[in-house]
Amino acid sequence: MKQYVYHMVPNDMEGDKLIPLNSLKNPYPQLYEIYIKKYFDHPERSKLLNRQVPKLNCLWNDVLHFLPLHPHYVYQEITALGIKTKEKQHFYKIPIQNLKNNQNAIYFYSKEKYKGPAEPIEEDQIKIVDLEDYKELTRVPSATSEYYRDESRKGKRFGLFHYVPHFFSLGEVEIGNVEIITWNELK
């Protein structure tokens, strides 16, 4: 069975490759300025800009961040709680083989080990991925579901992928011929 990773389609895009944020600065300074702003919308979030990724030996924004499960599962969890969200959020459905020229790892972003954006990622939370062995996840972690419930009860804005493992890819990824899906459909 073919395996995929998923990436939200950016509002502003140049070219047919996904490029890590830190690599956008020179070729596309206007895009860099647009996307760096999200790191300053919360007092702690800017600390991610200096966060090291063990085993890949780079910074948080030197890698592309992918979802290792179909985004429909996230959509289902959110809407089951009655949380209003964008119905037609678009994602690239990227065959895992499109990442074959990169260094790839899974970040096991767990409630037990996560101590905030300023704290280092522990080495055992990163696993280098052999693409031949990669399998998509098939459900949202229970800690993520609990987080959605708790934050929605508080009426707070919350992160969509909190405690969902992240697939990191060090390098650029071709997306010129990939399928674009919406998260409200499982296909």
C-alpha positions as CSV (number, residue, x, y, z in Angstrom):
1,M,0.0,0.0,0.0
2,K,1.3,3.4,-0.9
3,Q,2.3,5.6,2.0
4,Y,2.0,9.4,2.3
5,V,2.8,12.4,4.5
6,Y,0.6,15.5,4.5
7,H,1.3,19.2,4.5
8,M,-1.2,22.1,4.7
9,V,-1.2,24.0,1.4
10,P,0.3,27.4,2.1
11,N,-1.7,30.5,1.4
12,D,1.2,32.0,-0.5
13,M,3.4,29.7,-2.5
14,E,6.2,30.1,-5.1
15,G,7.4,27.3,-7.3
16,D,6.7,23.6,-7.1
17,K,8.8,22.7,-4.0
18,L,8.2,22.9,-0.3
19,I,11.2,24.6,1.2
20,P,12.0,24.8,5.0
21,L,11.3,28.2,6.5
22,N,15.0,29.0,7.2
23,S,15.9,28.2,3.6
24,L,13.1,30.6,2.3
25,K,15.0,33.7,3.5
26,N,17.2,34.2,0.4
27,P,15.2,33.1,-2.6
28,Y,11.8,34.3,-1.3
29,P,12.3,37.0,1.4
30,Q,8.7,38.2,1.1
31,L,7.4,34.6,1.9
32,Y,9.9,34.3,4.7
33,E,8.5,37.5,6.3
34,I,4.9,36.2,5.9
35,Y,5.6,32.8,7.5
36,I,8.0,33.9,10.3
37,K,5.2,36.0,11.8
38,K,3.3,33.0,13.2
39,Y,6.2,32.5,15.6
40,F,5.5,35.8,17.2
41,D,1.8,35.4,17.9
42,H,2.4,33.8,21.3
43,P,5.1,34.8,23.8
44,E,6.6,31.3,24.0
45,R,6.4,30.3,20.3
46,S,9.3,32.5,19.2
47,K,11.6,30.2,21.2
48,L,11.0,27.5,18.6
49,L,13.2,29.4,16.2
50,N,16.2,28.4,18.3
51,R,15.1,24.8,19.0
52,Q,17.5,22.1,18.0
53,V,16.4,18.9,16.4
54,P,18.5,16.0,17.7
55,K,19.8,13.4,15.3
56,L,19.2,15.7,12.3
57,N,21.5,18.3,13.9
58,C,19.6,21.3,12.7
59,L,17.1,23.9,13.9
60,W,13.3,23.5,14.1
61,N,12.8,25.6,10.9
62,D,15.6,23.9,8.9
63,V,13.2,21.0,8.4
64,L,9.8,20.6,6.7
65,H,7.1,19.5,9.1
66,F,4.6,16.9,7.8
67,L,1.6,15.2,9.3
68,P,2.1,11.4,9.3
69,L,-1.6,10.7,9.3
70,H,-4.4,11.7,7.0
71,P,-5.7,15.1,8.1
72,H,-9.2,13.8,8.0
73,Y,-8.6,12.2,11.4
74,V,-7.8,15.6,12.9
75,Y,-10.9,17.1,11.3
76,Q,-13.1,14.3,12.7
77,E,-11.8,14.8,16.2
78,I,-12.3,18.6,16.1
79,T,-15.8,18.5,14.5
80,A,-17.0,15.7,16.8
81,L,-16.4,18.1,19.7
82,G,-18.6,20.7,18.0
83,I,-15.6,23.0,17.3
84,K,-16.1,25.2,14.3
85,T,-13.3,24.9,11.8
86,K,-12.5,25.5,8.2
87,E,-14.5,22.9,6.2
88,K,-12.3,22.8,3.1
89,Q,-8.7,23.1,4.5
90,H,-6.4,21.9,1.7
91,F,-3.4,19.6,2.2
92,Y,-0.8,18.1,-0.1
93,K,-0.9,14.3,-0.1
94,I,2.7,13.6,-0.8
95,P,4.0,10.1,-1.6
96,I,6.7,9.2,0.9
97,Q,9.1,8.5,-2.0
98,N,9.1,12.2,-2.8
99,L,11.3,12.6,0.4
100,K,13.9,10.0,-0.7
101,N,16.7,12.5,-1.2
102,N,16.3,14.0,2.3
103,Q,17.2,13.0,5.9
104,N,13.9,12.1,7.6
105,A,12.8,11.6,11.1
106,I,9.7,11.2,13.3
107,Y,9.4,13.5,16.3
108,F,7.4,11.6,19.0
109,Y,5.7,14.7,20.3
110,S,4.2,13.3,23.5
111,K,2.4,14.8,26.4
112,E,4.7,13.1,28.9
113,K,7.9,14.5,27.4
114,Y,6.8,17.9,26.0
115,K,7.8,20.7,28.4
116,G,7.2,23.7,26.1
117,P,8.7,25.4,23.1
118,A,11.8,26.7,24.9
119,E,12.8,23.3,26.2
120,P,15.0,21.0,24.2
121,I,13.7,17.9,22.4
122,E,15.1,14.8,24.0
123,E,17.1,12.6,21.8
124,D,14.8,9.6,22.3
125,Q,11.9,11.6,20.9
126,I,13.5,11.6,17.5
127,K,13.7,8.4,15.3
128,I,15.5,8.4,12.0
129,V,13.1,7.0,9.4
130,D,13.9,4.4,6.7
131,L,11.2,5.3,4.1
132,E,10.8,1.6,3.2
133,D,9.6,1.0,6.8
134,Y,7.4,4.1,7.1
135,K,3.7,3.5,7.8
136,E,1.1,6.3,8.2
137,L,-0.7,6.6,11.5
138,T,-4.4,5.8,11.5
139,R,-5.7,7.7,14.4
140,V,-5.2,10.9,16.4
141,P,-3.3,10.2,19.7
142,S,-5.6,10.2,22.8
143,A,-3.5,13.0,24.3
144,T,-4.4,15.1,21.3
145,S,-8.1,14.4,21.7
146,E,-7.9,15.3,25.4
147,Y,-6.1,18.5,24.5
148,Y,-8.8,19.5,22.0
149,R,-11.5,18.9,24.6
150,D,-9.7,20.8,27.4
151,E,-8.8,23.8,25.2
152,S,-12.2,24.0,23.6
153,R,-13.9,24.0,27.0
154,K,-11.6,26.9,28.0
155,G,-12.7,28.7,24.8
156,K,-9.0,29.1,23.8
157,R,-7.5,29.0,20.4
158,F,-5.4,25.9,20.1
159,G,-2.8,24.1,17.9
160,L,-4.2,21.6,15.5
161,F,-1.4,19.1,15.7
162,H,-0.5,19.3,19.4
163,Y,0.8,15.9,20.5
164,V,0.6,14.4,17.0
165,P,3.9,13.0,16.0
166,H,5.6,15.2,13.4
167,F,7.4,13.9,10.4
168,F,10.6,16.0,9.8
169,S,12.3,16.2,6.4
170,L,15.6,17.9,6.0
171,G,15.6,19.2,2.5
172,E,13.2,20.4,-0.2
173,V,10.2,18.3,-1.4
174,E,8.8,18.4,-4.9
175,I,5.0,18.9,-4.9
176,G,4.4,19.8,-8.6
177,N,2.4,16.6,-9.3
178,V,1.0,15.7,-5.9
179,E,-2.7,15.4,-5.1
180,I,-4.4,18.2,-3.2
181,I,-7.0,16.9,-0.8
182,T,-9.4,18.6,1.7
183,W,-9.4,17.4,5.2
184,N,-13.2,17.0,5.4
185,E,-13.0,13.9,3.1
186,L,-11.1,10.7,3.6
187,K,-9.6,9.8,0.2
